[in-house]
């Protein structure tokens, strides 16, 4: 009886999984490992080894690592402040930081494009102040800025959620046993917040690594990330086989990085998506 | 007991958002004493402990430790350690790492730390638990680890904030004996916060009863129980019959229109007073032998004794007795003179409120 109801309850999600996760994955696997003539080939995988593609992958990894690090550096102090806020409405403050997420992500990136453009909002302001213009549009810097802006809430939320769960008396106990603030942070607070750090890193690093919208809009056609290359294969060259092959390579990279990150998480109560 | 003041609180006042939690509190704690701060929740007992521990700073007043002013000293520089409510163990560390935490900060040698961990675990009856994680231990075991983690630092004073609050009754009673044993073995001062009067009576050398930020009474468990200074203390510590009465003259008090002989003197003549009579001090006798007569309105078997309610003289008396009188039967009430406790009527508004007892919270 119980098994039957469990089965029934899981049916909608099961169908969803099948239709929109498993079948597409199988299709990518199929396209990635076959050629246009339909025969098995590793040609699509080997495509990553071209100089242009390797360069794009390497740049993607570097930029995503950098934006993840920046997000962590910005979000951690912020989450600590929010945690220590004795306000009744610290939840409201968290909401303020989440609010940009309520706007369409594409719109937000286009807004940044308008700000950073050669004759954009930022440079107009700088000109009024008689300061030299800042030309970072269509550069890796603009892409990292876009990534940090877009994905910061995904770092703040899990961090805040784990930090706020740390019992105040655990911190008091550390002080009581003679620890100063620095020691308490490094030995108690930070280790206890690791599940949040892990899921924050995951939730920023993975979308940064695979994005093509941000690099497309803020990088112009000058900076190509691996996401852009894959997008071109599908959209411009209409080559599903090579696009899928490159996607498979990227997925392997995501899996490897998650495994690496996960090693530092001692398994207990991972607060995040994994 | 050595009469040596180790900690002194002088004129401590603490306010939160405009409401006063502790009002001009003065207290000293002697070396080697087991002092319990007892009161209902919100009475200021935990705040007092946190001020001693350094987790709160008082708005006014001073904390002296061995005669030295430590009011401004942060917790990590005070020679005392705290055992927190709900243990507050470091869940990402093993038991050994938990216990070693304070010692590592003090840069003790590896061998010293190892020996200390062994000694502390033996002391709390948990030998061999070094490599376990806190989450794999029961509540009682976790609390012992919290105690072990505190005492390896050899504090002069151990502060305990309702450490047994999360444990079930049987375990709590076992831990009470354990704590008394620990205190005797370590020979250090314990300051203990609880709202459980039985716990306080069992373990303490001295009890300080608090309510609404004021000290109601300080004394030995016997003093507090047998000679409560006001209606609040009488009501909070154990069960009691509290009545308004008139002190006719020395050694004679008029309760519900009947004169009772008592042992108190010096209240003047025809003075309104409060009277406390413990339920176990009331003797039920034949109606013709009683000072007051009434009838039994309820009867409950409590194991050790019967709990009865007797309507007599317009007052519902709570009576504990090993003898049973059925509901509806006529009985007489007698009280031995030394079992009648006379108290001054509350003088201030605060005390009057407090006389309503813990239910007011």
Interface residues (C-beta under 8 A of the other chain):
Chain A: X167 X169 X170 X172 X173 X174 X175 X176 X177 X178 X179 X180 X183 X187 X188 X191 X192 X194 X266
Chain B: X53 X54 X55 X74 X75 X76 X77 X81 X82 X84 X85 X86 X88 X89 X90 X91 X92 X101 X102 X105 X106 X146 X149 X150 X153
